Amino acid sequence: MLACRHCGAEFDPAQLPDDPAVQAGLVLARERYNDAGKVCANCLASRGRLAMMYDPSCHN
């Protein structure tokens, strides 16, 4: 178990849900923020949803 770097919640990086928002957040964690494995599913989902709604680079 690790502590999320944003909210501090404990999580298992190997047990992330197969939710589209979490998956989008995971792509951003790998490709843009370099913090994959350090962010919990809730924070990844928030990041993913915000990017899908507001980030123009996600709308190509």
PyMOL commands that set and color helices and strands:
alter all, ss='L'
color gray80, all
select helices_A, chain A and resi 20-33+41-54+56-58
alter helices_A, ss='H'
color red, helices_A
select strands_A, chain A and resi 2-3+10-11
alter strands_A, ss='S'
color yellow, strands_A
deselect
rebuild
show_as cartoon
